[in-house]
Amino acid sequence: MADPLLDILCCPVSHQPLRPLEKSRLKKLADRIAEGGVQYVDHSPVDEKPREALITRDDKVVYLVVDGIPVLLPDRGIGTAQFTDPI
């Protein structure tokens, strides 16, 4: 994802700035999704393997990037509070 775009992207709910989720954390997220039980904010299950994601500056919400396009819909955030161990 291009850096200039990141300068203007923010969480649609909290308006927190977004940054790329680091590869190690992305792998942890992918592993947890594969295990099942990860939910979007609207409580629907996350079932696609993330290849890229953005996270809010306060580390509270992750948004997947699908085919190079950030999915910044309020109900498609993945709240990190659902994890007992941080991603």
Backbone hydrogen bonds, N-H to C=O, Kabsch-Sander energy under -0.5 kcal/mol:
donor,donor_aa,acceptor,acceptor_aa,energy
5,L,2,A,-0.5
6,L,2,A,-1.3
7,D,3,D,-1.2
8,I,5,L,-1.4
9,L,5,L,-1.2
11,C,16,Q,-2.6
15,H,11,C,-1.3
18,L,9,L,-1.1
19,R,55,I,-2.1
21,L,53,A,-2.7
26,L,22,E,-2.6
27,K,23,K,-2.2
28,K,24,S,-1.7
29,L,25,R,-2.4
30,A,26,L,-2.6
31,D,27,K,-2.6
32,R,28,K,-2.2
33,I,29,L,-2.4
34,A,30,A,-2.4
35,E,31,D,-1.7
36,G,32,R,-1.0
36,G,33,I,-0.6
40,Y,44,S,-3.0
41,V,77,G,-2.3
42,D,75,D,-1.2
43,H,40,Y,-2.2
46,V,38,V,-2.7
47,D,45,P,-0.6
54,L,63,Y,-3.1
55,I,19,R,-2.9
56,T,61,V,-2.2
57,R,17,P,-2.0
59,D,56,T,-2.3
62,V,78,I,-2.1
63,Y,54,L,-3.1
64,L,76,R,-0.5
65,V,52,E,-2.4
66,V,64,L,-0.5
66,V,69,I,-2.5
67,D,65,V,-0.5
69,I,66,V,-1.8
71,V,64,L,-2.6
72,L,70,P,-1.3
73,L,71,V,-0.8
76,R,73,L,-2.1
77,G,74,P,-0.9
78,I,62,V,-2.6
79,G,77,G,-0.6
80,T,60,K,-2.6
82,Q,79,G,-1.0
83,F,80,T,-1.6
